[in-house]
Amino acid sequence: MRQIDGRDAIFLYAEKPGAGQVLMPVVFFASAGELPDRAEILAWLVDRAAGHEVLTSRMVRVPFDLDHPYWVPDPDFDPADHITFHERACWSGLRGELARIAQEPLNLSRPLWEAHVFTSVHGVPGVDGEVVAVAFRFHHMAVDGRLAVEVIRRFFGATTPLAAVTPPPRLPSAFALWARAVRRIPANASGSARAVVRARSARKAMLVAVREGRYPVPKATRPRTALNQPLGPDRVVDTIYLSLSELKSLSVQIGDVTVNDLVLTAVARAVWAYLGEIGARPSDNLAAAVPFSESERDPAGTRNQFVTMSVDLHNDVADPVEQVRAIHRAVQSERLRTASAESAVLDAVGGSLPGFLIRGALAVLRALPRPADRPISQVNMLVSSVPTGPGELVLGDAVAVGGCSVVPLIGLGGVAHSASAVGDVFGISCTADPSQLTDLDRYVELIRMAFEEIRAAVEPIPVAV
């Protein structure tokens, strides 16, 4: 039994109906011969699910959230209970099903993952013939984007990982957890007080660093747009596919920028154009929340080992290449800030508070009135990117040929984006609230047009030899 880090538990306390904290990566598999059938797929997934803590541990909550919950091996774990098969689907039908499934709550009384298998999907962009689509659902408390990829690679490696055999454990009783939490109250209260004191000192140190010009602090507020309204119950999803090698070539031609900078720029231009078309463009720049994973994962630490940057999208820069460069500078500045010791202290303070206090504070914040013309805090949308790592992903004789993702919408963010690559196929997935982003087809087309604008602007730039 291992207590869940407070920074992971926050994703549990932040959940509310219709806005679950669930990541949903999807992988497409194709084969030159026959695709694997339902029995083959089930056996493949079941063989690889055993023995991994993320897949076999369930969350046990402390009564009244008096302390953070615990990860406990599930004595009733059966991987087949987490796998659901679906009928044939076309590309548009698959996207509709993914959006629907994404809004269903995860069962918190068992390990926090599911696999939804679509055994025959046709019409996937850029893929000839039919594919098997495997969509995983992970609670954000259990994984971040990079850990989710590690788990997926376990499922779709060429060899079956060895599973540790342990005797079935007993779940702790609610009374035992409550009694332990009561005994820990003095230590937890002291730890929370120390964390608050450290956070105050870190805040002062950060202000000193800003005055000395070591790094800037992002704006506290951003304009509230038509895409920053209270979330409705429905979601829509779509993905555009590009060539990763071509994007890398564009970044080299521009010089000293990354593929992620290109993605941020395309999203920035698409959102700006979309708001202009609906007559709701704000007067100030927008900003994106950009998760950034730490370089090395600490197995003993929190499962969500990333920091979130607040990146100015520089919508006031008309030239696409100059906007890419401006966004690159903004990302570099945010990396300096989020890598600082004082930023680490401030990020950790929330997880040091007891669960009932975090949950209560979030409830109060949600209950506060939010006038439609009031600015929002720091960011307007999410843009994440998760590398899938080297090597092929396989499912029997089928090979991964692409993927997509459905990401959670939170707060007042009506649209979110996730970028990832499988081989040379680079996908940018959009998840949106259709009551806010009412024309997803047009929005996705605007992202594609933004890449065309960048490409056209780059062509006159000579390539260094």
Contacts in CASP RR format, 6 or more apart in sequence:
PFRMAT RR
TARGET T0000
AUTHOR 0000-0000-0000
METHOD contacts of the structure
MODEL  1
MRQIDGRDAIFLYAEKPGAGQVLMPVVFFASAGELPDRAEILAWLVDRAA
GHEVLTSRMVRVPFDLDHPYWVPDPDFDPADHITFHERACWSGLRGELAR
IAQEPLNLSRPLWEAHVFTSVHGVPGVDGEVVAVAFRFHHMAVDGRLAVE
VIRRFFGATTPLAAVTPPPRLPSAFALWARAVRRIPANASGSARAVVRAR
SARKAMLVAVREGRYPVPKATRPRTALNQPLGPDRVVDTIYLSLSELKSL
SVQIGDVTVNDLVLTAVARAVWAYLGEIGARPSDNLAAAVPFSESERDPA
GTRNQFVTMSVDLHNDVADPVEQVRAIHRAVQSERLRTASAESAVLDAVG
GSLPGFLIRGALAVLRALPRPADRPISQVNMLVSSVPTGPGELVLGDAVA
VGGCSVVPLIGLGGVAHSASAVGDVFGISCTADPSQLTDLDRYVELIRMA
FEEIRAAVEPIPVAV
1 60 0 8 1.000
1 70 0 8 1.000
1 71 0 8 1.000
1 72 0 8 1.000
1 169 0 8 1.000
1 172 0 8 1.000
2 70 0 8 1.000
2 71 0 8 1.000
3 67 0 8 1.000
3 68 0 8 1.000
3 69 0 8 1.000
3 70 0 8 1.000
3 71 0 8 1.000
4 59 0 8 1.000
4 68 0 8 1.000
4 69 0 8 1.000
4 70 0 8 1.000
4 71 0 8 1.000
4 141 0 8 1.000
5 68 0 8 1.000
5 301 0 8 1.000
5 302 0 8 1.000
5 303 0 8 1.000
5 351 0 8 1.000
6 68 0 8 1.000
6 302 0 8 1.000
6 350 0 8 1.000
6 351 0 8 1.000
6 352 0 8 1.000
6 355 0 8 1.000
7 302 0 8 1.000
7 304 0 8 1.000
7 347 0 8 1.000
7 348 0 8 1.000
7 350 0 8 1.000
7 351 0 8 1.000
8 141 0 8 1.000
8 142 0 8 1.000
8 302 0 8 1.000
8 303 0 8 1.000
8 304 0 8 1.000
9 68 0 8 1.000
9 69 0 8 1.000
9 141 0 8 1.000
9 351 0 8 1.000
9 355 0 8 1.000
9 358 0 8 1.000
10 350 0 8 1.000
10 351 0 8 1.000
10 358 0 8 1.000
11 21 0 8 1.000
11 139 0 8 1.000
11 140 0 8 1.000
11 141 0 8 1.000
11 304 0 8 1.000
12 21 0 8 1.000
12 59 0 8 1.000
12 61 0 8 1.000
12 69 0 8 1.000
12 139 0 8 1.000
12 141 0 8 1.000
13 65 0 8 1.000
13 355 0 8 1.000
13 358 0 8 1.000
13 359 0 8 1.000
13 362 0 8 1.000
14 21 0 8 1.000
14 362 0 8 1.000
14 410 0 8 1.000
15 21 0 8 1.000
16 366 0 8 1.000
17 105 0 8 1.000
18 103 0 8 1.000
18 231 0 8 1.000
18 232 0 8 1.000
18 233 0 8 1.000
19 231 0 8 1.000
19 408 0 8 1.000
19 409 0 8 1.000
19 410 0 8 1.000
19 411 0 8 1.000
20 105 0 8 1.000
20 408 0 8 1.000
21 139 0 8 1.000
21 140 0 8 1.000
21 141 0 8 1.000
21 408 0 8 1.000
21 410 0 8 1.000
22 102 0 8 1.000
22 106 0 8 1.000
22 137 0 8 1.000
22 138 0 8 1.000
22 139 0 8 1.000
22 140 0 8 1.000
22 408 0 8 1.000
23 136 0 8 1.000
23 137 0 8 1.000
23 138 0 8 1.000
23 139 0 8 1.000
23 140 0 8 1.000
23 143 0 8 1.000
23 145 0 8 1.000
23 148 0 8 1.000
23 405 0 8 1.000
23 407 0 8 1.000
23 408 0 8 1.000
24 98 0 8 1.000
24 101 0 8 1.000
24 102 0 8 1.000
24 135 0 8 1.000
24 136 0 8 1.000
24 137 0 8 1.000
24 138 0 8 1.000
24 405 0 8 1.000
24 406 0 8 1.000
24 407 0 8 1.000
25 135 0 8 1.000
25 136 0 8 1.000
25 138 0 8 1.000
25 145 0 8 1.000
25 148 0 8 1.000
25 149 0 8 1.000
25 152 0 8 1.000
25 386 0 8 1.000
25 403 0 8 1.000
25 405 0 8 1.000
25 420 0 8 1.000
26 98 0 8 1.000
26 133 0 8 1.000
26 134 0 8 1.000
26 135 0 8 1.000
26 136 0 8 1.000
26 403 0 8 1.000
26 404 0 8 1.000
26 405 0 8 1.000
26 406 0 8 1.000
27 133 0 8 1.000
27 134 0 8 1.000
27 152 0 8 1.000
27 156 0 8 1.000
27 393 0 8 1.000
27 400 0 8 1.000
27 402 0 8 1.000
27 403 0 8 1.000
27 422 0 8 1.000
28 121 0 8 1.000
28 124 0 8 1.000
28 127 0 8 1.000
28 131 0 8 1.000
28 132 0 8 1.000
28 133 0 8 1.000
28 400 0 8 1.000
28 401 0 8 1.000
28 402 0 8 1.000
28 403 0 8 1.000
28 404 0 8 1.000
28 422 0 8 1.000
29 35 0 8 1.000
29 36 0 8 1.000
29 131 0 8 1.000
29 132 0 8 1.000
29 133 0 8 1.000
29 134 0 8 1.000
29 393 0 8 1.000
29 394 0 8 1.000
29 395 0 8 1.000
29 398 0 8 1.000
29 399 0 8 1.000
29 400 0 8 1.000
29 401 0 8 1.000
30 127 0 8 1.000
30 129 0 8 1.000
30 130 0 8 1.000
30 131 0 8 1.000
30 132 0 8 1.000
30 398 0 8 1.000
30 399 0 8 1.000
30 401 0 8 1.000
31 397 0 8 1.000
31 398 0 8 1.000
31 399 0 8 1.000
33 397 0 8 1.000
34 397 0 8 1.000
35 119 0 8 1.000
35 120 0 8 1.000
35 130 0 8 1.000
35 131 0 8 1.000
35 132 0 8 1.000
35 398 0 8 1.000
36 44 0 8 1.000
36 132 0 8 1.000
36 395 0 8 1.000
36 396 0 8 1.000
36 397 0 8 1.000
36 398 0 8 1.000
37 119 0 8 1.000
38 85 0 8 1.000
38 117 0 8 1.000
38 119 0 8 1.000
40 396 0 8 1.000
41 85 0 8 1.000
41 117 0 8 1.000
41 119 0 8 1.000
41 132 0 8 1.000
41 134 0 8 1.000
41 395 0 8 1.000
42 80 0 8 1.000
42 83 0 8 1.000
42 85 0 8 1.000
44 155 0 8 1.000
44 395 0 8 1.000
44 396 0 8 1.000
45 79 0 8 1.000
45 83 0 8 1.000
45 115 0 8 1.000
45 117 0 8 1.000
45 134 0 8 1.000
45 155 0 8 1.000
46 79 0 8 1.000
46 80 0 8 1.000
46 83 0 8 1.000
47 160 0 8 1.000
48 154 0 8 1.000
48 155 0 8 1.000
48 157 0 8 1.000
48 160 0 8 1.000
48 161 0 8 1.000
49 55 0 8 1.000
49 56 0 8 1.000
49 79 0 8 1.000
49 82 0 8 1.000
49 155 0 8 1.000
50 56 0 8 1.000
50 79 0 8 1.000
50 163 0 8 1.000
51 161 0 8 1.000
51 163 0 8 1.000
51 164 0 8 1.000
52 151 0 8 1.000
52 154 0 8 1.000
52 161 0 8 1.000
52 163 0 8 1.000
53 71 0 8 1.000
54 111 0 8 1.000
54 113 0 8 1.000
54 138 0 8 1.000
54 142 0 8 1.000
54 143 0 8 1.000
54 147 0 8 1.000
54 151 0 8 1.000
54 303 0 8 1.000
55 79 0 8 1.000
55 111 0 8 1.000
55 113 0 8 1.000
55 151 0 8 1.000
56 73 0 8 1.000
56 74 0 8 1.000
56 77 0 8 1.000
56 111 0 8 1.000
57 71 0 8 1.000
57 72 0 8 1.000
57 73 0 8 1.000
57 74 0 8 1.000
57 111 0 8 1.000
58 71 0 8 1.000
58 72 0 8 1.000
58 73 0 8 1.000
58 74 0 8 1.000
58 77 0 8 1.000
58 109 0 8 1.000
58 110 0 8 1.000
58 111 0 8 1.000
58 112 0 8 1.000
59 69 0 8 1.000
59 70 0 8 1.000
59 71 0 8 1.000
59 72 0 8 1.000
59 108 0 8 1.000
59 112 0 8 1.000
59 141 0 8 1.000
59 142 0 8 1.000
60 69 0 8 1.000
60 70 0 8 1.000
60 71 0 8 1.000
60 72 0 8 1.000
60 171 0 8 1.000
60 172 0 8 1.000
60 177 0 8 1.000
61 69 0 8 1.000
61 108 0 8 1.000
61 177 0 8 1.000
62 68 0 8 1.000
62 69 0 8 1.000
62 70 0 8 1.000
62 177 0 8 1.000
62 178 0 8 1.000
62 180 0 8 1.000
62 181 0 8 1.000
63 174 0 8 1.000
63 177 0 8 1.000
63 178 0 8 1.000
63 181 0 8 1.000
64 178 0 8 1.000
64 356 0 8 1.000
65 354 0 8 1.000
65 355 0 8 1.000
65 356 0 8 1.000
65 358 0 8 1.000
65 359 0 8 1.000
66 178 0 8 1.000
66 181 0 8 1.000
66 182 0 8 1.000
66 185 0 8 1.000
66 354 0 8 1.000
66 355 0 8 1.000
66 356 0 8 1.000
67 177 0 8 1.000
67 180 0 8 1.000
67 181 0 8 1.000
67 184 0 8 1.000
67 188 0 8 1.000
67 354 0 8 1.000
67 355 0 8 1.000
68 351 0 8 1.000
68 354 0 8 1.000
68 355 0 8 1.000
70 172 0 8 1.000
70 177 0 8 1.000
72 169 0 8 1.000
72 171 0 8 1.000
72 172 0 8 1.000
73 166 0 8 1.000
73 168 0 8 1.000
73 169 0 8 1.000
74 110 0 8 1.000
74 111 0 8 1.000
75 168 0 8 1.000
75 169 0 8 1.000
75 170 0 8 1.000
75 171 0 8 1.000
76 110 0 8 1.000
77 110 0 8 1.000
77 111 0 8 1.000
81 110 0 8 1.000
82 110 0 8 1.000
82 111 0 8 1.000
82 113 0 8 1.000
82 114 0 8 1.000
82 115 0 8 1.000
83 114 0 8 1.000
83 115 0 8 1.000
83 117 0 8 1.000
84 114 0 8 1.000
84 115 0 8 1.000
84 116 0 8 1.000
84 117 0 8 1.000
85 117 0 8 1.000
85 119 0 8 1.000
86 97 0 8 1.000
86 116 0 8 1.000
86 117 0 8 1.000
86 118 0 8 1.000
86 119 0 8 1.000
87 118 0 8 1.000
88 118 0 8 1.000
88 119 0 8 1.000
88 120 0 8 1.000
88 121 0 8 1.000
88 122 0 8 1.000
89 97 0 8 1.000
89 118 0 8 1.000
89 120 0 8 1.000
89 121 0 8 1.000
89 122 0 8 1.000
89 133 0 8 1.000
90 121 0 8 1.000
90 122 0 8 1.000
90 123 0 8 1.000
91 121 0 8 1.000
91 122 0 8 1.000
91 123 0 8 1.000
91 124 0 8 1.000
91 125 0 8 1.000
94 118 0 8 1.000
94 121 0 8 1.000
94 124 0 8 1.000
94 133 0 8 1.000
95 236 0 8 1.000
95 237 0 8 1.000
95 238 0 8 1.000
95 239 0 8 1.000
96 236 0 8 1.000
96 237 0 8 1.000
97 116 0 8 1.000
97 118 0 8 1.000
98 135 0 8 1.000
98 237 0 8 1.000
98 404 0 8 1.000
98 406 0 8 1.000
99 234 0 8 1.000
99 235 0 8 1.000
99 236 0 8 1.000
99 237 0 8 1.000
99 406 0 8 1.000
99 431 0 8 1.000
101 116 0 8 1.000
101 135 0 8 1.000
101 137 0 8 1.000
102 137 0 8 1.000
102 235 0 8 1.000
102 237 0 8 1.000
102 406 0 8 1.000
102 408 0 8 1.000
102 431 0 8 1.000
103 233 0 8 1.000
103 234 0 8 1.000
103 235 0 8 1.000
106 112 0 8 1.000
106 113 0 8 1.000
106 114 0 8 1.000
106 137 0 8 1.000
106 139 0 8 1.000
108 139 0 8 1.000
111 142 0 8 1.000
112 138 0 8 1.000
112 139 0 8 1.000
112 141 0 8 1.000
112 142 0 8 1.000
113 136 0 8 1.000
113 137 0 8 1.000
113 138 0 8 1.000
113 139 0 8 1.000
113 142 0 8 1.000
113 151 0 8 1.000
114 136 0 8 1.000
114 137 0 8 1.000
115 134 0 8 1.000
115 135 0 8 1.000
115 136 0 8 1.000
115 137 0 8 1.000
115 155 0 8 1.000
116 134 0 8 1.000
116 135 0 8 1.000
116 136 0 8 1.000
116 137 0 8 1.000
117 132 0 8 1.000
117 133 0 8 1.000
117 134 0 8 1.000
117 135 0 8 1.000
118 132 0 8 1.000
118 133 0 8 1.000
118 134 0 8 1.000
118 135 0 8 1.000
119 132 0 8 1.000
120 130 0 8 1.000
120 132 0 8 1.000
121 130 0 8 1.000
121 131 0 8 1.000
121 132 0 8 1.000
121 133 0 8 1.000
122 129 0 8 1.000
122 130 0 8 1.000
122 131 0 8 1.000
123 129 0 8 1.000
124 131 0 8 1.000
124 133 0 8 1.000
124 402 0 8 1.000
125 239 0 8 1.000
125 240 0 8 1.000
125 241 0 8 1.000
126 241 0 8 1.000
126 425 0 8 1.000
127 401 0 8 1.000
127 402 0 8 1.000
131 401 0 8 1.000
132 395 0 8 1.000
132 398 0 8 1.000
134 155 0 8 1.000
134 395 0 8 1.000
135 406 0 8 1.000
136 148 0 8 1.000
136 151 0 8 1.000
136 152 0 8 1.000
138 148 0 8 1.000
138 151 0 8 1.000
140 304 0 8 1.000
140 408 0 8 1.000
141 303 0 8 1.000
141 304 0 8 1.000
142 303 0 8 1.000
143 151 0 8 1.000
143 303 0 8 1.000
143 304 0 8 1.000
144 291 0 8 1.000
144 293 0 8 1.000
144 303 0 8 1.000
144 304 0 8 1.000
144 305 0 8 1.000
144 306 0 8 1.000
145 291 0 8 1.000
145 293 0 8 1.000
145 306 0 8 1.000
145 384 0 8 1.000
145 386 0 8 1.000
146 293 0 8 1.000
146 297 0 8 1.000
146 305 0 8 1.000
146 306 0 8 1.000
146 386 0 8 1.000
146 387 0 8 1.000
147 297 0 8 1.000
147 303 0 8 1.000
147 305 0 8 1.000
148 386 0 8 1.000
149 386 0 8 1.000
149 387 0 8 1.000
149 388 0 8 1.000
149 389 0 8 1.000
152 388 0 8 1.000
152 393 0 8 1.000
153 388 0 8 1.000
153 389 0 8 1.000
153 393 0 8 1.000
154 161 0 8 1.000
156 393 0 8 1.000
156 394 0 8 1.000
156 395 0 8 1.000
156 400 0 8 1.000
157 393 0 8 1.000
157 394 0 8 1.000
158 392 0 8 1.000
158 394 0 8 1.000
188 354 0 8 1.000
191 352 0 8 1.000
192 352 0 8 1.000
192 353 0 8 1.000
192 354 0 8 1.000
195 348 0 8 1.000
195 349 0 8 1.000
195 350 0 8 1.000
195 351 0 8 1.000
195 352 0 8 1.000
195 353 0 8 1.000
196 349 0 8 1.000
198 345 0 8 1.000
198 349 0 8 1.000
199 345 0 8 1.000
199 346 0 8 1.000
199 349 0 8 1.000
201 345 0 8 1.000
202 341 0 8 1.000
202 342 0 8 1.000
202 343 0 8 1.000
202 345 0 8 1.000
202 346 0 8 1.000
203 342 0 8 1.000
203 346 0 8 1.000
205 341 0 8 1.000
205 342 0 8 1.000
206 217 0 8 1.000
206 337 0 8 1.000
206 340 0 8 1.000
206 342 0 8 1.000
206 343 0 8 1.000
206 346 0 8 1.000
209 215 0 8 1.000
209 340 0 8 1.000
209 342 0 8 1.000
210 216 0 8 1.000
210 217 0 8 1.000
214 336 0 8 1.000
214 340 0 8 1.000
215 333 0 8 1.000
215 336 0 8 1.000
215 337 0 8 1.000
215 340 0 8 1.000
216 333 0 8 1.000
216 337 0 8 1.000
217 337 0 8 1.000
218 287 0 8 1.000
218 310 0 8 1.000
218 311 0 8 1.000
218 312 0 8 1.000
218 334 0 8 1.000
218 337 0 8 1.000
218 378 0 8 1.000
219 287 0 8 1.000
219 310 0 8 1.000
219 312 0 8 1.000
219 378 0 8 1.000
220 377 0 8 1.000
220 378 0 8 1.000
221 375 0 8 1.000
221 376 0 8 1.000
221 377 0 8 1.000
221 378 0 8 1.000
222 284 0 8 1.000
222 285 0 8 1.000
222 286 0 8 1.000
222 287 0 8 1.000
222 375 0 8 1.000
222 376 0 8 1.000
222 377 0 8 1.000
222 378 0 8 1.000
222 379 0 8 1.000
222 380 0 8 1.000
223 282 0 8 1.000
223 283 0 8 1.000
223 284 0 8 1.000
223 286 0 8 1.000
223 375 0 8 1.000
223 376 0 8 1.000
223 380 0 8 1.000
224 282 0 8 1.000
224 372 0 8 1.000
224 373 0 8 1.000
224 374 0 8 1.000
224 375 0 8 1.000
224 376 0 8 1.000
224 412 0 8 1.000
225 275 0 8 1.000
225 280 0 8 1.000
225 282 0 8 1.000
225 286 0 8 1.000
225 380 0 8 1.000
226 275 0 8 1.000
226 278 0 8 1.000
226 280 0 8 1.000
226 436 0 8 1.000
227 271 0 8 1.000
227 275 0 8 1.000
227 380 0 8 1.000
227 381 0 8 1.000
227 413 0 8 1.000
227 414 0 8 1.000
227 415 0 8 1.000
227 432 0 8 1.000
227 436 0 8 1.000
227 437 0 8 1.000
228 376 0 8 1.000
228 380 0 8 1.000
228 412 0 8 1.000
228 413 0 8 1.000
228 414 0 8 1.000
228 436 0 8 1.000
229 372 0 8 1.000
229 412 0 8 1.000
229 414 0 8 1.000
229 433 0 8 1.000
229 435 0 8 1.000
229 436 0 8 1.000
230 370 0 8 1.000
230 412 0 8 1.000
231 409 0 8 1.000
231 410 0 8 1.000
231 411 0 8 1.000
231 412 0 8 1.000
231 413 0 8 1.000
231 414 0 8 1.000
231 433 0 8 1.000
232 433 0 8 1.000
232 435 0 8 1.000
234 433 0 8 1.000
234 434 0 8 1.000
234 435 0 8 1.000
235 406 0 8 1.000
235 409 0 8 1.000
235 431 0 8 1.000
235 432 0 8 1.000
235 433 0 8 1.000
235 434 0 8 1.000
236 431 0 8 1.000
236 432 0 8 1.000
236 433 0 8 1.000
236 434 0 8 1.000
236 437 0 8 1.000
236 440 0 8 1.000
237 404 0 8 1.000
237 406 0 8 1.000
237 429 0 8 1.000
237 430 0 8 1.000
237 431 0 8 1.000
237 432 0 8 1.000
237 440 0 8 1.000
238 429 0 8 1.000
238 430 0 8 1.000
238 440 0 8 1.000
238 441 0 8 1.000
238 444 0 8 1.000
239 403 0 8 1.000
239 404 0 8 1.000
239 405 0 8 1.000
239 427 0 8 1.000
239 428 0 8 1.000
239 429 0 8 1.000
239 430 0 8 1.000
239 444 0 8 1.000
240 427 0 8 1.000
240 428 0 8 1.000
240 444 0 8 1.000
240 447 0 8 1.000
240 448 0 8 1.000
241 402 0 8 1.000
241 425 0 8 1.000
241 426 0 8 1.000
241 427 0 8 1.000
242 426 0 8 1.000
242 427 0 8 1.000
242 428 0 8 1.000
242 451 0 8 1.000
243 424 0 8 1.000
243 425 0 8 1.000
243 426 0 8 1.000
244 259 0 8 1.000
244 421 0 8 1.000
244 423 0 8 1.000
244 424 0 8 1.000
244 425 0 8 1.000
244 426 0 8 1.000
245 424 0 8 1.000
247 259 0 8 1.000
247 262 0 8 1.000
247 426 0 8 1.000
248 259 0 8 1.000
250 262 0 8 1.000
250 454 0 8 1.000
250 455 0 8 1.000
250 458 0 8 1.000
251 257 0 8 1.000
251 258 0 8 1.000
251 259 0 8 1.000
251 261 0 8 1.000
251 262 0 8 1.000
252 463 0 8 1.000
253 458 0 8 1.000
253 461 0 8 1.000
253 463 0 8 1.000
254 321 0 8 1.000
254 324 0 8 1.000
254 325 0 8 1.000
254 458 0 8 1.000
254 461 0 8 1.000
256 325 0 8 1.000
256 328 0 8 1.000
257 324 0 8 1.000
257 325 0 8 1.000
257 328 0 8 1.000
258 328 0 8 1.000
258 331 0 8 1.000
259 426 0 8 1.000
260 290 0 8 1.000
260 331 0 8 1.000
260 385 0 8 1.000
260 419 0 8 1.000
261 324 0 8 1.000
261 327 0 8 1.000
261 328 0 8 1.000
261 331 0 8 1.000
262 324 0 8 1.000
262 451 0 8 1.000
262 454 0 8 1.000
263 383 0 8 1.000
263 385 0 8 1.000
263 417 0 8 1.000
263 419 0 8 1.000
263 428 0 8 1.000
264 288 0 8 1.000
264 290 0 8 1.000
264 311 0 8 1.000
264 313 0 8 1.000
264 327 0 8 1.000
264 331 0 8 1.000
264 383 0 8 1.000
265 313 0 8 1.000
265 320 0 8 1.000
265 323 0 8 1.000
265 324 0 8 1.000
265 327 0 8 1.000
265 450 0 8 1.000
265 454 0 8 1.000
266 428 0 8 1.000
266 447 0 8 1.000
266 450 0 8 1.000
266 451 0 8 1.000
266 454 0 8 1.000
267 288 0 8 1.000
267 313 0 8 1.000
267 381 0 8 1.000
267 383 0 8 1.000
267 417 0 8 1.000
267 428 0 8 1.000
267 447 0 8 1.000
267 450 0 8 1.000
268 286 0 8 1.000
268 288 0 8 1.000
268 313 0 8 1.000
268 314 0 8 1.000
268 315 0 8 1.000
268 323 0 8 1.000
268 327 0 8 1.000
268 450 0 8 1.000
269 315 0 8 1.000
269 320 0 8 1.000
269 323 0 8 1.000
269 446 0 8 1.000
269 450 0 8 1.000
269 453 0 8 1.000
270 443 0 8 1.000
270 446 0 8 1.000
270 447 0 8 1.000
270 449 0 8 1.000
270 450 0 8 1.000
271 286 0 8 1.000
271 313 0 8 1.000
271 380 0 8 1.000
271 381 0 8 1.000
271 415 0 8 1.000
272 281 0 8 1.000
272 286 0 8 1.000
272 313 0 8 1.000
272 315 0 8 1.000
273 446 0 8 1.000
273 449 0 8 1.000
273 450 0 8 1.000
274 437 0 8 1.000
274 442 0 8 1.000
274 443 0 8 1.000
274 446 0 8 1.000
275 281 0 8 1.000
275 282 0 8 1.000
277 442 0 8 1.000
285 312 0 8 1.000
285 313 0 8 1.000
285 314 0 8 1.000
285 315 0 8 1.000
285 316 0 8 1.000
286 313 0 8 1.000
286 315 0 8 1.000
286 380 0 8 1.000
286 381 0 8 1.000
287 310 0 8 1.000
287 311 0 8 1.000
287 312 0 8 1.000
287 313 0 8 1.000
287 378 0 8 1.000
287 379 0 8 1.000
287 380 0 8 1.000
288 310 0 8 1.000
288 311 0 8 1.000
288 313 0 8 1.000
288 379 0 8 1.000
288 380 0 8 1.000
288 381 0 8 1.000
288 382 0 8 1.000
288 383 0 8 1.000
289 308 0 8 1.000
289 309 0 8 1.000
289 310 0 8 1.000
289 311 0 8 1.000
289 378 0 8 1.000
289 379 0 8 1.000
289 381 0 8 1.000
289 382 0 8 1.000
289 383 0 8 1.000
290 308 0 8 1.000
290 309 0 8 1.000
290 310 0 8 1.000
290 311 0 8 1.000
290 331 0 8 1.000
290 334 0 8 1.000
290 382 0 8 1.000
290 383 0 8 1.000
290 384 0 8 1.000
290 385 0 8 1.000
291 306 0 8 1.000
291 307 0 8 1.000
291 308 0 8 1.000
291 309 0 8 1.000
291 382 0 8 1.000
291 384 0 8 1.000
292 306 0 8 1.000
292 307 0 8 1.000
292 308 0 8 1.000
292 309 0 8 1.000
292 334 0 8 1.000
292 335 0 8 1.000
292 338 0 8 1.000
293 305 0 8 1.000
293 306 0 8 1.000
293 386 0 8 1.000
294 305 0 8 1.000
294 306 0 8 1.000
294 307 0 8 1.000
297 305 0 8 1.000
298 305 0 8 1.000
307 338 0 8 1.000
307 339 0 8 1.000
307 343 0 8 1.000
307 347 0 8 1.000
308 338 0 8 1.000
309 331 0 8 1.000
309 334 0 8 1.000
309 335 0 8 1.000
309 337 0 8 1.000
309 338 0 8 1.000
310 334 0 8 1.000
310 378 0 8 1.000
310 379 0 8 1.000
311 327 0 8 1.000
311 330 0 8 1.000
311 331 0 8 1.000
311 334 0 8 1.000
311 383 0 8 1.000
312 326 0 8 1.000
312 327 0 8 1.000
312 330 0 8 1.000
313 327 0 8 1.000
313 330 0 8 1.000
314 323 0 8 1.000
314 326 0 8 1.000
314 327 0 8 1.000
314 330 0 8 1.000
317 323 0 8 1.000
317 326 0 8 1.000
319 457 0 8 1.000
320 450 0 8 1.000
320 453 0 8 1.000
320 454 0 8 1.000
320 456 0 8 1.000
320 457 0 8 1.000
320 458 0 8 1.000
321 454 0 8 1.000
321 457 0 8 1.000
321 458 0 8 1.000
321 461 0 8 1.000
324 454 0 8 1.000
337 343 0 8 1.000
338 347 0 8 1.000
350 358 0 8 1.000
351 358 0 8 1.000
370 412 0 8 1.000
376 412 0 8 1.000
380 413 0 8 1.000
381 413 0 8 1.000
381 414 0 8 1.000
381 415 0 8 1.000
381 416 0 8 1.000
381 417 0 8 1.000
382 407 0 8 1.000
382 413 0 8 1.000
382 416 0 8 1.000
382 417 0 8 1.000
383 416 0 8 1.000
383 417 0 8 1.000
383 419 0 8 1.000
384 407 0 8 1.000
384 416 0 8 1.000
384 417 0 8 1.000
384 418 0 8 1.000
384 419 0 8 1.000
385 418 0 8 1.000
385 419 0 8 1.000
385 420 0 8 1.000
386 418 0 8 1.000
386 419 0 8 1.000
386 420 0 8 1.000
387 420 0 8 1.000
387 421 0 8 1.000
388 420 0 8 1.000
388 421 0 8 1.000
388 422 0 8 1.000
388 423 0 8 1.000
392 399 0 8 1.000
392 400 0 8 1.000
393 399 0 8 1.000
393 400 0 8 1.000
393 422 0 8 1.000
394 400 0 8 1.000
400 422 0 8 1.000
401 422 0 8 1.000
401 425 0 8 1.000
402 422 0 8 1.000
402 423 0 8 1.000
402 425 0 8 1.000
402 427 0 8 1.000
403 420 0 8 1.000
403 422 0 8 1.000
403 425 0 8 1.000
403 427 0 8 1.000
404 427 0 8 1.000
404 429 0 8 1.000
405 418 0 8 1.000
405 420 0 8 1.000
405 429 0 8 1.000
405 431 0 8 1.000
406 429 0 8 1.000
406 431 0 8 1.000
407 416 0 8 1.000
407 417 0 8 1.000
407 418 0 8 1.000
407 429 0 8 1.000
407 431 0 8 1.000
408 416 0 8 1.000
408 431 0 8 1.000
409 415 0 8 1.000
409 416 0 8 1.000
409 431 0 8 1.000
409 432 0 8 1.000
409 433 0 8 1.000
413 433 0 8 1.000
413 436 0 8 1.000
414 432 0 8 1.000
414 433 0 8 1.000
414 436 0 8 1.000
414 437 0 8 1.000
415 430 0 8 1.000
415 431 0 8 1.000
415 432 0 8 1.000
415 433 0 8 1.000
415 436 0 8 1.000
415 437 0 8 1.000
415 443 0 8 1.000
416 430 0 8 1.000
416 431 0 8 1.000
416 432 0 8 1.000
417 428 0 8 1.000
417 429 0 8 1.000
417 430 0 8 1.000
417 431 0 8 1.000
418 428 0 8 1.000
418 429 0 8 1.000
418 431 0 8 1.000
419 426 0 8 1.000
419 427 0 8 1.000
419 428 0 8 1.000
419 429 0 8 1.000
420 426 0 8 1.000
420 427 0 8 1.000
421 427 0 8 1.000
428 447 0 8 1.000
430 440 0 8 1.000
430 443 0 8 1.000
430 444 0 8 1.000
430 447 0 8 1.000
432 440 0 8 1.000
432 443 0 8 1.000
434 440 0 8 1.000
437 443 0 8 1.000
END
